[in-house]
């Protein structure tokens, strides 16, 4: 790895994307130790203060080896969007430090490098209507049918969160999400300002890593972490989307055995990795491949 790292320009920002469990955080730490730089989180699950083990956030020992930013800095119950993350990124960029941005949330990374349109906030009442509609029978299909054709053709209509977001924007503003996105400003970090890497892993190698890592999480306190959140649990909350959290909560509620919860969480993690790879292939074609495994 040392020889590979030596090929990374030390005088530019470094952006590292990759599916979960692919080793991208270890790469970021190795680069920071070899070349210097501030490691910045680009994972929408690792922002939550309540999840360290379950989201594989860097350990306290790892955080002592290099500066880390935007990890575990958002408390449950607070709304946090990609726009909020970009605002935090803007402040870090303004500091003039070399940033090593690492994560698996494709939306964060494409917004950082391609720009993100400003969309007015959605009133709580409309969000509540959206929650109720989506929870009802046929709600997703009804939301998709209500979208403007341009937006409907651009989003993943099987993704409830994406569909609800587009529906809420249309209801709140009278304009489709695609129309707002057409007014995208320049990116915070353009292609000329950074080295951009996508970690590429063999599917079977990654599947094995995912299973072994989740078992290690269970051995080091993931269930206790979930138990601590039982009093606040709300399956609709942003922080509750941590991969594996719903399954562990279901076990704690007596709905699944621990073995079933673990197995389902591993499957969910593999499915998440598949969706990540699909995003990288479709949206980040200009990035350099970094093979592992």
Buried (B, 14 or more C-beta within 10 A) or exposed (E): EEEEBEEBEBEBBBBBBBBBBBBBBBBBBBBBEBBEBBBBBBBBBBBBBBBBBBBBBBEEEBBEBBBBBBBBEBEBEEEBBBBEBBEBBEEBBEEEBBBBBBBBBBBBBBBBBBBBBEBEEBEEEBBEBBBEBBEEEEBBEBBBEBBBEEBBEBBEBEEBEBBBBBBBBBBBBEBBBBBBBEEEEEBBBEEEBBBBBBBBBEEEEBBEBBBEBBEEBBEEBBBEBBBEBEEEBEEEBBBBBBBBBBBBBBBBEEEBEEEEBBBBBBBBBBEBBEBBBEBBEEBBEEBEEBEBB
